Amino acid sequence: MSDEAELARYVEARRTSLDANDPAALHTEAIIDAVQGVMDCLDGLSPDELDWRPATGSGNSLAILAAHVLGSAEEKILEFFGGQSVGRVRDREFVTGAAQASAVLERWTEVKTSFPGVVAALPPEAWDTPSGRGDLAQLTGRALLLLVHRHASEHLGEAQLIRDLILARRPG
């Protein structure tokens, strides 16, 4: 199937499955798509490639980005919104290597289908009430969901660029 045909099929599926009048559902679906995009960037890469970091001094590997994006989205949606303890330790995400990539992918497969239900179950007042959680306590539910969307999307762009740099380094 061509890229254009696949894109058209994707757009049509989204058009019929999402209510354009439900911003929370639209943001949640965009979060899922962005995190999935980061996970897709791992596909077909060697362990050395998954651990490769751009020579910027502060660049992260794809393995780290995948763990970080998942950890952040999981914490905000499942724990902050859903009340499920996920036990996130942010600093651990930044020492993730290729050896943990398969566990990150497995965890993503386990949790991604729960995101829409958790968000849909929030009471209406949660959207305009500060979450009261950690360093994001002042953010309303609406602002927190937008933050997760933005964060995942920013890291998706970063992951796509790193993947392109990795592929460009391959011989031949």
N, C-alpha and C positions, 0 to 999 in steps of 0.2 A: 504494500500500500504506500502511496506517495505521502510525503510530509504534508502536502496540502489537503489530501483526503483525510489523513489522520486528524489534522487540526479541525477540519470541518465536522468530523464525527464527534470530536471532543466538545466543540462549541455547541453542537446540537444536543448532546447528552446533558450538558450543563443547563441549557436553556429550558429543557423540559423537566429537569429535576430540582431546580432551585427557584424559589420565590424571590423575584427582584425587589419585593417590598419587605424583605426580611434581611436587613443589613447584617445581623449577627450570623445568619446562615451563610451569607455571601463571604464574610470575613473568615468564617471557620473553614469553608471550602478552599479559600485562597491560602490559608495557613497549611492545610493538608497538601495542597498542590505544591507549595513552596518547599515544605519539608520533604515531600516525595522527590522533588527535583534535586535536592541536595543528596538524598540517598541514591538517586539514579546516577549521580556523578561518580559514584564509587565503582560502578559496573565495569568489569573488564580490565581493571587496573591491578598491577602486581602489588605485593606487600610494600616493596620499596617505593612505588609510585603513590600508594595511599599515605605513606609517611613523609613524602617529599614536601618541603616547605619552600616557598619563594624566598629569595635572598633579600628580604626587605628589613630584616632584623626583628620584625614582629609578626611576620606571616604565619598562618596556621596551615597544617596539613588537612587534606580532605577527611582523614579519619577523625581528627579533632573537630572540624566543622560539623560533621555528621553527629557526633556525640553531643556537641554543644547546642546545636539547633534542636535536636530531639529533647535534650534535658530541659531547655528553656520552655519549649512549647508544652511539654508534658507537665512541668511544674505549674505553669500558669493556668492551663486548662483543667488538668485532672485534679491538682491539689488546690489551687486558689478558687477555681470555680466549682469543682466537683467534690471537694473535701476529702479526696483520697490522698493519703500520704505516699509520696513517690520517693522520698529519701534522697533528693538531689543534693549532690556535693559538687558545686560548680567547678572548683579547682581540679577535681578528678577528670573532668571533661578535657582539660588542656594537657593531659599526659596520655590521652588515649592514643593507641597506635593501631597499626593494621591488624594486629592479633585480636583486637576487640571489635573490629569493624563488623564481623558477622553477628556478634551479640547485639550491636546497635541496630543493625538491620532487622534482626528478629524482634527486638523490642518495639521498633517502629511498626512492624506488621501486627503485633499484638495490640497496640494502643490506638492506632490511627482511626479505626472504625468507631471508637468510643467518643471521639471529640464532638461530633455533631450532637449526639444525645445529651452530653454533659452541658453543652452550651444551650441547647433547646430547653433543658429542664430548669434553667435559672429563672427565678421569679422576676417579674417586670421591674421591681424596685432595685434589683441588683445592678441594673444598667446605669443607674444614676447615683449609686451609693458607693463611697470609697470602700475598697476591698479590705482595708485594715491589715494587710499582710506585708510583713517585712519592709524593705526599703521602697516598696511600691504602694504602701498603705494609703496614700492620698489619692491614688488613681481610682476612678469609677470603673465598674465592670466594662462599660463601653470603651473607655480609654485603654484599659488593660488589653482587651481583645484587639484593638487597633495596634497597640504596641507589639503584641505577639505577631500579628500579620506583617508589620513593617520589619521587625527583627528577622523573621524567617525569610522574607523576600530579599533583604539586604545580603544575608548570608548565601542565599541561592545564587545571586549574581557573583559573589566572591568565589563560590565553589565552581561555577561554570568557567570562570576565568582561570582558576588554578588547574582545572581539568584540561583546558585548552593549552596551558603552558606545559603541562606534563606530556600531553600528546605531541606537542611540537618538539619536545626533547628526544623523542624516540628516533632511533636511527632509520634512515631510508625514507 
